[in-house]
Amino acid sequence: MISSEFDTIAAISTPLGEGGIGIIRISGTEAINIASKIFYSYKGIKLTQVKTHTIHYGFIVDPETDEKVDEVLVSVMRAPNTYTREDVVEINCHGGYITLKRILDIVISQGARIAEPGEFTKRAFLRGRIDLSQAESVIDIIKAKTEESQKIALQHLSGKLSEKINELRNALTRVCAHVEAYIDFPEEDIDGMTGKEIEEEIIQISEEIRKLIEGYEEGKIYREGLRAAIVGKPNVGKSSLLNALLMKDRAIVTEIPGTTRDIIEEYVNIKGMPLRIVDTAGIRESHDLVEAEGIRRTLKAVDEAELVLLLLDMSREIDRLDMEIIYKVKDKKVIVVLNKKDIKNKDFNLPDTIKDKTKIEISALTGEGIEELKEAIFNTAISGRYKQEGLIITKLRHKVALEGSYLALKNAIESFKGGKPLEITAMFLREGLSYLGQIVGVVTTEEILNLIFSEFCIGK
């Protein structure tokens, strides 16, 4: 079957697995008719006759065999006041893959088709209920790792980013109109902006765009998290540190060197910032094939990490293996974590090569210094990045579009100040306007839409 935006679509909208309830969502012109064919109510209720936004108790029945499949609650929502602005039905049944799949199969047999990833949200965009930046924020809410990242995504879903972009588009449209009026009617006395005012307005708009661009690095961290690797020689307390940061026993801790032989990844919430932290195998020479593979993966994790937590044991003096590891991470952003503060050796001294790095003394065993370490991680992660107040952008697509608009306006200013023909200035202004339109979906292509919505899960 060739998919069409006019088809009635259906999908399981809850995660697969055992659970108290599961939901099958149906959307389209035939959604209520299809649900009515398979829904049985003791009261004789027909879903085609019920009021919108009502819930009804009954059973799903297989029309081929008249067999009751499950006891359900069915929500009926009529267009246009629905998520997709189409008729929508949600079947709330008992959770469990077999039950959900069987009901979905029956729905499909009655004329619906399986929804593509993100198709419900795509329809909400195509029918004008939300713009493209709001649609993208839906997946960010689903994937949010911390309350702060969820708050940013919700801010975008509520239209705050759209409002800002549309505000900039409206201002730029007014400037375009004045410039093009001068082009079309050069001899007329037009009541509009002076040349100086046009230049100042373009500069003001480009400055607003620049601020949004500079906030991306911070926004990216809140959306995607910061990848950090705990690195050190065997038995310095890497797994103990991971457990202390997580405040739970995630990694096995023993006094036997080489216990951790694979990469362990977890997310830690540090002041609203998702830290994707990796506990690595201890780096040393090893003839054990499994441990050697773990060390190879450790070195790969170090290469990919945006932040390295270099763990050193203060109960012993720095040795050759410590120095080798220090050399391996010297070009990375590093926090030196000095463990075993509770049994510190009086002869412990740091080499000069890392004395200028951020240093935090801790005891992974007792938890002393862990809060200070979290503070240092947060400050190091944000260090050098623009600290944006209020609205921030989190997506690379938005950043690229804003950069395109900013460059176009920069060219417009240079053209205008350089006394070039106004047609050239107008061309750059329209280009800047087009880039802003890409963010909210005023200007878009089917290829971009397919790429965006392919990130979604089926059923959303």
Buried (B, 14 or more C-beta within 10 A) or exposed (E): EEEEEEBBBBBBBBEEEEEEEBBBBBBBEBBBBBBBBBBEBEEEBEBEEBEBEEEBEBBBBBEEEEEEBBEBBBBBBBBEEBBBBBBBBBBBBBBBEEBBBBBBEBBBBBBBBBBBBBBBBBBBBBBEBBBBBBBBBBBBBEBBBBEBBBEBBBBBBEBBBBEBBBEBBEBBBBBBEBBBBBEEEEEEEEEEBEEEEBBEBBEEBBEBBBBBBBBBBBBBBBBBBBBBBBBBBBBBBBBBBBBBBBEEEBBEBEEEBBBBBEBBEBEBBBBBBBBBBBBBBBBBEBEEEEBBBBBEBBBEBBEEBBBBBBBBBBBBEBEEBBEEBBEBBEEBBBBBBBBBBBEBEEEBEBEEEBEEBBBBBBBBBEEBBBEEBBEBBBEBBBEEBBEBEEBBBBBEBBBBBBBBBBBBBBBBBEBBEEEEEBEBBBBBBBBBBBBBBBBBBBBBEEEBBEEBBEEBBBBB
